Amino acid sequence: MLEQFCGMDYPQHLPDYSEDLPVFLHSYQGSAPSTRDTSPWSDGSFTGYSTLPPSSPASISAMGPVSAWPMTLPVDPKAKLLTQACIPLTFGRATAEAYLAHLLGVSPHSDWGVSRGTHEYAGAYRVVLKMDARTLDFDVGSVRGEGVLVPQKLWRPSSDLDHMRLVNNAELQLPIWFDLLTGGVGISLADAVDGQRAELRDKDICVSMKGRATTAIRLLIEGHPKKEAQIHVRDDTQAKAAVTRDRLVRQVGLVVEKIYRALGLISGPGDRHLLLILGIIQVSAGGWQPLLFKRSPPAFSSMAQSMPSLAMTAYST
């Protein structure tokens, strides 16, 4: 199991869940509902048609109360997470499933005990660890704005020995998400670096990195060489306390901007406002990987809202 989660599985097509927003471009809405269970845990058989009833009043009145409207089956939160959440949509489902199972210390095929968050945790996928409810991932619909998740490869050490030492035998922490007081998740690169972080939830809460003074921030964007840089995760006081969430997101933002500029991915000042930092996931004992989302420019977003609905695959080339 532990060897699986570094295997890449691009591109992949995700199942179509009828009521959900499409995976990447939120503005395309109203996709036709699926009439077949195409999930990989099903046998692929037809489970019932979900076509709407006839529009004729006479036809509807002739139908019984059961047959007049299709029944909606409950959706397993784990299945929802693996098809609509940010980590699977960044790294691919198979990679994310093995990674998250390793993170939770369970089998990929077991019940992870995932539930959907409510109130201030709306849009989150929550798990209970050691009697404490924690956020494992966020639904892509919780990201602020229309756009695409930046596809990446999950970082892995160069040797099997280092993989065993730094990943398999390491107790990895749950993701750190940069969710907001106003709802949703994701802070723009410009706001993270320039100090506009008042909306960040729990911004003055310290973030534990298990006593480490520094950690690596790594990016492996599809089609680009891997890049990384070290950040300090303790403050500058004599006590050397753990950094706050506010300072952490700025440190991560500085690294992301440096890497993006080195890769030639920032072409103008507006790009810094369109790139969102959603959170970071721990990929090794001494390294974390940011999850990024590129918002559509306002002009394109307005145009997309006026276009008809289109069926979209999760990854395109």
C-alpha positions as CSV (number, residue, x, y, z in Angstrom):
1,M,0.0,0.0,0.0
2,L,2.7,2.4,1.0
3,E,4.5,2.0,-2.3
4,Q,1.3,2.8,-4.3
5,F,0.8,6.4,-3.3
6,C,3.8,7.7,-5.2
7,G,2.7,6.1,-8.5
8,M,1.2,8.7,-10.9
9,D,-2.1,8.1,-12.6
10,Y,-2.6,11.1,-15.0
11,P,-4.9,11.5,-16.8
12,Q,-8.0,10.0,-15.2
13,H,-11.7,10.4,-15.7
14,L,-13.8,10.7,-12.6
15,P,-17.3,9.5,-12.1
16,D,-20.1,11.9,-12.9
17,Y,-22.1,12.7,-9.8
18,S,-25.3,14.3,-10.9
19,E,-25.8,17.1,-8.4
20,D,-22.2,18.2,-8.0
21,L,-20.4,21.0,-9.7
22,P,-18.0,19.9,-12.3
23,V,-14.5,19.2,-11.0
24,F,-12.4,22.0,-12.3
25,L,-14.5,24.9,-13.8
26,H,-17.2,25.7,-11.3
27,S,-19.1,28.0,-13.7
28,Y,-20.1,25.1,-16.0
29,Q,-23.3,23.9,-14.2
30,G,-26.2,21.8,-15.0
31,S,-24.6,18.6,-16.4
32,A,-27.0,15.9,-17.2
33,P,-27.4,13.3,-14.3
34,S,-25.7,10.0,-14.8
35,T,-28.0,6.9,-15.3
36,R,-25.4,4.4,-14.5
37,D,-23.1,3.7,-11.5
38,T,-19.7,4.1,-13.1
39,S,-17.7,4.1,-9.8
40,P,-14.8,1.7,-9.6
41,W,-16.3,-0.1,-6.6
42,S,-19.5,-1.0,-8.6
43,D,-20.0,-3.8,-11.1
44,G,-20.8,-1.3,-13.8
45,S,-24.4,-2.4,-14.1
46,F,-27.3,-0.1,-14.6
47,T,-28.8,0.8,-11.2
48,G,-31.9,2.7,-12.4
49,Y,-32.6,5.5,-14.8
50,S,-32.8,9.1,-13.5
51,T,-34.5,10.7,-16.5
52,L,-37.0,13.3,-15.4
53,P,-40.7,12.5,-15.7
54,P,-42.7,13.6,-18.8
55,S,-43.5,17.3,-18.9
56,S,-47.2,16.7,-19.9
57,P,-49.5,17.2,-16.8
58,A,-51.7,14.4,-18.1
59,S,-48.7,12.0,-18.1
60,I,-47.6,13.1,-14.7
61,S,-51.1,12.7,-13.2
62,A,-51.2,9.1,-14.6
63,M,-48.1,8.2,-12.8
64,G,-48.0,6.8,-9.3
65,P,-46.3,8.8,-6.5
66,V,-43.3,6.4,-6.4
67,S,-42.6,6.4,-10.2
68,A,-43.3,10.1,-10.8
69,W,-39.9,11.2,-9.4
70,P,-36.6,9.3,-9.3
71,M,-35.2,8.3,-6.0
72,T,-31.9,9.8,-4.9
73,L,-29.6,7.4,-3.1
74,P,-27.3,8.7,-0.3
75,V,-23.7,9.4,-1.4
76,D,-20.9,7.9,0.7
77,P,-18.7,10.8,1.9
78,K,-15.6,8.8,1.2
79,A,-16.6,8.3,-2.4
80,K,-17.4,12.0,-2.6
81,L,-14.0,12.9,-1.2
82,L,-12.1,10.7,-3.7
83,T,-13.9,12.3,-6.6
84,Q,-14.6,15.9,-5.6
85,A,-12.0,16.9,-3.1
86,C,-8.8,18.9,-3.6
87,I,-6.1,16.3,-2.9
88,P,-7.5,13.7,-5.3
89,L,-8.1,16.3,-8.0
90,T,-4.5,17.6,-7.6
91,F,-2.6,14.3,-7.6
92,G,-5.1,11.8,-9.2
93,R,-7.5,9.5,-7.4
94,A,-5.3,6.3,-7.0
95,T,-2.3,8.3,-5.7
96,A,-4.5,10.3,-3.3
97,E,-6.4,7.2,-2.0
98,A,-3.2,5.4,-1.1
99,Y,-1.6,8.6,0.4
100,L,-4.7,9.4,2.5
101,A,-5.0,5.8,3.7
102,H,-1.3,5.9,4.8
103,L,-2.0,9.2,6.5
104,L,-4.9,7.7,8.5
105,G,-3.1,4.4,9.1
106,V,-5.9,2.4,7.5
107,S,-6.5,0.2,4.4
108,P,-7.4,2.1,1.3
109,H,-10.5,-0.1,1.0
110,S,-11.7,0.3,4.6
111,D,-14.3,2.7,5.9
112,W,-12.3,5.9,6.8
113,G,-15.1,7.3,8.9
114,V,-15.3,10.4,6.8
115,S,-18.2,12.9,7.3
116,R,-19.1,16.2,5.8
117,G,-18.5,19.3,7.8
118,T,-21.2,21.8,8.8
119,H,-21.4,25.5,9.9
120,E,-17.8,26.9,9.9
121,Y,-16.6,23.6,8.4
122,A,-19.0,23.6,5.5
123,G,-17.4,22.0,2.5
124,A,-14.8,20.1,4.5
125,Y,-14.3,16.4,4.8
126,R,-13.8,15.6,8.4
127,V,-12.3,12.6,10.3
128,V,-12.1,11.8,14.0
129,L,-8.6,11.0,15.2
130,K,-7.9,10.4,18.9
131,M,-11.3,11.8,19.8
132,D,-10.6,15.0,17.9
133,A,-12.5,15.9,14.7
134,R,-10.0,17.2,12.0
135,T,-10.3,18.4,8.4
136,L,-8.9,15.9,5.9
137,D,-9.8,17.7,2.7
138,F,-12.1,20.3,1.2
139,D,-14.6,19.9,-1.6
140,V,-13.4,21.7,-4.7
141,G,-16.7,23.6,-4.6
142,S,-15.4,25.4,-1.5
143,V,-12.6,27.1,-3.4
144,R,-13.3,30.8,-3.9
145,G,-13.8,31.5,-7.5
146,E,-13.9,29.6,-10.8
147,G,-10.7,28.0,-12.2
148,V,-8.6,24.9,-12.1
149,L,-6.6,23.0,-9.5
150,V,-2.9,23.0,-10.4
151,P,-2.1,19.3,-11.3
152,Q,1.0,18.0,-9.5
153,K,2.9,14.9,-8.9
154,L,3.3,13.7,-5.3
155,W,6.8,14.1,-4.1
156,R,8.8,11.0,-3.2
157,P,12.4,10.5,-2.1
158,S,14.9,9.4,-4.8
159,S,15.9,6.1,-3.2
160,D,13.8,3.3,-1.7
161,L,15.8,3.5,1.5
162,D,15.0,7.2,1.9
163,H,11.4,6.4,1.1
164,M,11.2,3.8,3.8
165,R,12.9,6.2,6.3
166,L,11.2,9.5,5.4
167,V,7.8,8.4,4.3
168,N,6.8,4.8,5.3
169,N,8.2,5.0,8.8
170,A,7.3,8.6,9.4
171,E,4.2,9.7,11.2
172,L,2.9,12.3,8.8
173,Q,0.6,15.1,10.0
174,L,-2.8,15.9,8.6
175,P,-3.0,18.7,6.0
176,I,-2.9,22.3,7.1
177,W,-5.7,24.2,5.3
178,F,-5.9,27.9,4.8
179,D,-9.7,28.3,5.2
180,L,-11.3,31.7,5.8
181,L,-13.6,33.3,8.3
182,T,-15.9,34.3,5.5
183,G,-16.2,30.8,4.3
184,G,-14.4,28.7,1.7
185,V,-10.7,27.9,1.4
186,G,-7.8,29.5,-0.3
187,I,-5.8,32.7,0.0
188,S,-4.3,34.5,-3.0
189,L,-0.6,34.5,-3.5
190,A,-0.7,38.3,-3.4
191,D,-2.6,38.4,-0.1
192,A,-0.4,35.8,1.5
193,V,2.8,37.6,0.7
194,D,1.7,41.2,1.0
195,G,0.0,40.9,4.4
196,Q,-3.7,40.9,3.5
197,R,-4.5,38.0,5.7
198,A,-7.2,39.3,8.1
199,E,-9.7,36.7,6.7
200,L,-7.5,33.7,7.5
201,R,-9.3,31.5,10.1
202,D,-7.3,31.0,13.4
203,K,-4.5,33.1,12.0
204,D,-2.8,33.6,15.4
205,I,-2.9,29.9,16.3
206,C,0.5,28.3,16.4
207,V,1.2,25.4,14.0
208,S,3.3,22.5,15.4
209,M,5.9,20.9,13.1
210,K,6.9,18.4,15.7
211,G,9.8,20.4,17.0
212,R,11.5,21.1,13.7
213,A,13.1,24.5,13.1
214,T,12.9,24.3,9.3
215,T,11.0,22.3,6.7
216,A,11.0,22.0,3.0
217,I,8.3,23.4,0.7
218,R,8.2,21.4,-2.5
219,L,6.4,21.9,-5.8
220,L,6.2,19.3,-8.6
221,I,3.9,20.9,-11.1
222,E,3.0,18.7,-14.1
223,G,5.3,19.5,-17.1
224,H,7.9,21.4,-15.0
225,P,11.0,20.3,-13.0
226,K,10.6,19.8,-9.3
227,K,11.5,22.8,-7.1
228,E,11.9,23.2,-3.3
229,A,13.0,25.7,-0.7
230,Q,13.4,25.7,3.1
231,I,11.3,27.8,5.4
232,H,11.6,28.5,9.1
233,V,8.8,27.1,11.2
234,R,9.8,28.7,14.5
235,D,9.6,32.4,15.3
236,D,12.4,34.8,15.8
237,T,11.9,35.2,19.6
238,Q,14.2,33.8,22.2
239,A,11.6,31.2,23.0
240,K,11.6,30.0,19.4
241,A,7.9,29.2,19.5
242,A,6.2,27.5,16.6
243,V,5.0,29.9,13.8
244,T,1.4,31.0,13.6
245,R,-0.9,30.1,10.7
246,D,-0.6,33.7,9.6
247,R,3.2,33.6,9.4
248,L,3.1,30.1,7.9
249,V,1.0,31.1,4.9
250,R,3.3,34.0,4.2
251,Q,6.3,31.7,4.3
252,V,4.7,29.3,2.0
253,G,3.6,32.1,-0.3
254,L,7.1,33.5,-0.6
255,V,8.4,30.0,-1.7
256,V,5.5,29.5,-4.2
257,E,6.1,32.9,-5.7
258,K,9.9,32.3,-6.0
259,I,9.3,28.9,-7.7
260,Y,6.6,30.3,-10.0
261,R,8.9,33.1,-11.1
262,A,11.8,30.7,-11.7
263,L,9.5,28.5,-13.8
264,G,8.2,31.5,-15.8
265,L,4.6,31.0,-14.6
266,I,4.1,34.6,-13.5
267,S,3.8,36.9,-16.5
268,G,2.2,39.9,-14.9
269,P,1.1,41.4,-11.5
270,G,-2.4,40.1,-11.9
271,D,-1.2,36.5,-11.8
272,R,-0.4,36.8,-8.2
273,H,-4.0,37.6,-7.4
274,L,-5.3,34.7,-9.5
275,L,-3.2,32.0,-7.9
276,L,-4.7,30.6,-4.6
277,I,-2.8,28.7,-1.9
278,L,-5.4,26.2,-0.5
279,G,-3.2,24.5,2.1
280,I,-0.1,22.2,2.5
281,I,0.2,18.4,2.9
282,Q,3.1,16.6,4.5
283,V,4.8,14.3,2.0
284,S,7.8,13.3,4.1
285,A,9.3,13.7,7.6
286,G,10.8,17.0,6.5
287,G,8.8,18.3,3.7
288,W,5.3,19.7,2.7
289,Q,3.7,20.3,-0.6
290,P,1.3,23.2,-1.3
291,L,-2.1,22.7,-3.0
292,L,-2.7,25.4,-5.6
293,F,-5.7,26.7,-7.5
294,K,-5.5,29.0,-10.5
295,R,-8.6,31.2,-10.8
296,S,-9.9,32.2,-14.2
297,P,-9.5,35.9,-15.1
298,P,-12.7,37.9,-14.5
299,A,-13.4,38.4,-18.3
300,F,-13.2,34.6,-18.9
301,S,-15.3,33.9,-15.8
302,S,-18.1,36.1,-17.1
303,M,-17.9,34.5,-20.5
304,A,-18.0,31.0,-19.0
305,Q,-21.1,31.8,-17.0
306,S,-23.0,32.6,-20.2
307,M,-22.0,29.4,-22.0
308,P,-24.1,26.2,-22.1
309,S,-23.2,23.4,-19.7
310,L,-20.5,21.1,-20.9
311,A,-19.4,17.6,-19.7
312,M,-15.8,17.9,-18.6
313,T,-13.2,15.3,-17.7
314,A,-11.1,15.8,-14.6
315,Y,-7.8,16.0,-16.4
316,S,-7.2,17.2,-19.9
317,T,-4.1,17.4,-22.0
